[in-house]
Amino acid sequence: MLRRRQLLTSLALAAPALRAPAAQATARVTLLHLNDFHSRHEGTQASGAACRTGAPCGGGAARLVAGFHAARAAAVAEGRGVLALDAGDQFLGSLFYTRHKGLAEAAVQRQWGVQAMAPGNHDFNGGPATLAGFARALGAPLLAANMDVAREPSLAGLVAPFAVFTVGRARIGVVGLTLETIPQISSPGPHLRFTAAEEAAARAIAEIRAGGPATIVVLSHRGVEADRALAAAVPGIDVIVGGHSHTLVSPPLLMAGADRSVRIVQAGALGRWRGRLDLDLAADGRVAAHGGGAEEITAAMPEDPATAAVVAEFAAPLHAMRAEFVAQSAGGLENTTCRLGECAVGNLLADALLRAVPQADLALTNAGGIRTGLPSGAITLGDVLTTLPFSNTLATVRLRGRDLLAALENGVSTPGSGRFPQVAGLAFTWNPLAPAGQRIGEVRITTARRPGPIDPEADYLLATNNFIRRGGDGYAMLRDQALEAYDEGPPLEDAFAAHLRSLGQVAPRLEGRIALR
């Protein structure tokens, strides 16, 4: 799913061009790379919604793999060695993950020949056991220097801090990094520990270089701004292959690093781009020159037949699930603005929570749980499951008004992030430029049972989902300040489908529930 802030051009990011080091190239290497595929085996519309007949649709696993094969063949023809890397978030975003829990993604990655992957936050959504099953099927190492797996036996032997590859005449050390905040935004279980990325990267680089000269590639699922900060802070990095922010960084961003120039790349998201970075390397491993860029995967491109067959096999059990009619939509309900303000699909989902818990005073859900929009025309159960693929449950929590206000403040604290609140039975104003703790303005309950301003000392019953009720996305107050809580309600997708069925026909609708002040 591409948000407004995510699709940035390299012109907007780039520092002034730096002169390449004055060194003669002794090795020529191509890095093929992907990030944030999110189980989009059948491609997507530009909005991130599932493909529909007659709508422009890009990506798709079979076309993507064909693009990788063509890029590999071209690199080999140029005398380059090839290393294939994935910067994480293969999981979650379609029924392929809902049904197969990562096995479809691993099968497609094997088709394009991935050699290492840094796990992303969504790769932990099914817990460590699901990630372990995926890693065994993948057959390539998961790299995360800032993740301690010592107390998680299911991942024993499947995760390493780094890997060293010999590619032609080059020695390349690949250091994996993931988000330090995964316990707050995903479901890694109680035993995994996540540490500071900068310190972990520095240790890994020192260990790699102790074995001899090497080109250091950081495979990072932390977002482009975090990658820029890492390059400036940690010596010894030559290249960062990034993910998480869904940013198209092509051609490479060239910036002054802590002790050398650093190339940063990222290939958008959802399989709509295939990344390629060509490197000419000096004897000491430093980059003498670079080239290449991301290629958009369009509907006009050919498919790889073997991958198409793999996708068809995994798709077979999904057909009956997809086909069940739920409601009719008079217009597309996109999720592209849900992390920045009120959105129509967010209103519908929050209304569904309030409908499912009629005694609740209000409903609040996180925009990051809305993974795609809903299409125009017929909405099927498959569409609903694609929009809400996390298997979260409906939850309720009773809170004091002051803690409810704190929850709203948390929700708007990082505009563009998944924590942004979508609400029902509530209207509020906010100011993104106000100091922390003062962003929320007027807040009032709009349900008929007790309308009016929030009383900080009164208690309110909130309908939500179990992920944020347990503290996910920074909503610790829903966990720590709960007067009472219940997390074992029906699946969120069931409540959403029931609400859509009750409406019969839906249309995009904004009501001023969330407004700037």
Secondary structure, DSSP 8 states (H G I E B T S, - for coil): ---TTT---HHHH--S-----S----EEEEEEEE---TT-TT-B-TTS-B--TTS--B--HHHHHHHHHHHHHHHHHTT-EEEEEE-S--S-SSHHHHHHTTHHHHHHHHHHT--EE---GGGGTTHHHHHHHHHHHH-S-EE-TTEE-TT-GGGTTTEESEEEEEETTEEEEEEEE--TTHHHHS---SS-EE--HHHHHHHHHHHHHTTS--EEEEEEES-HHHHHHHHHHSTT--EEEEESS--EEEEEEEEE-SSSEEEEEEE-STTSEEEEEEEEE-TTS-EEEEE---EE--TTS---HHHHHHHHHHHGGGHHHHH-EEEEESS-B--TTTTTS--HHHHHHHHHHHHHSTT-SEEEEEGGG--S-B-SEEEEHHHHHHHSTT--BEEEEEEEHHHHHHHHHHHHSSTTSTT-EEEESEEEEE-TTS-TT--EEEEEE-STTS-EE--TTSEEEEEEEHHHHTTGGG-HHHHHS-SEEE---SBHHHHHHHHHHHHSEE-----SSEEE-
